[in-house]
């Protein structure tokens, strides 16, 4: 499916700074945002981005998107659970 999205010249200029085809940059940013919001898994995001899952996880982590998204309480409960094993 192809969708045409009108962009103002300022946004198009910013996206062109990535030194990649605009459609590739837009696709990556959409996939990253869907993953960041928890709408898609890391495996699905990697598939949509066209890269191995571990590479996607590393790339998104380098951009500040955590692989584990837990509250402090969730993390502590997980630590406690593991310690009981």
CORVENWO-V192780 format. One record per helix or strand of 3 or more residues. SS is the DSSP state (H for helix, E for strand). FROM is the first residue (numbers start at 0). LEN is the number of residues. If there is no record, write none. Layout:
# CORVENWO-V192780
<<SS:FROM:LEN> <SS:FROM:LEN>>
This chain:
# CORVENWO-V192780
<<H:8:8> <H:21:15> <H:41:8> <H:52:10> <H:71:12>>
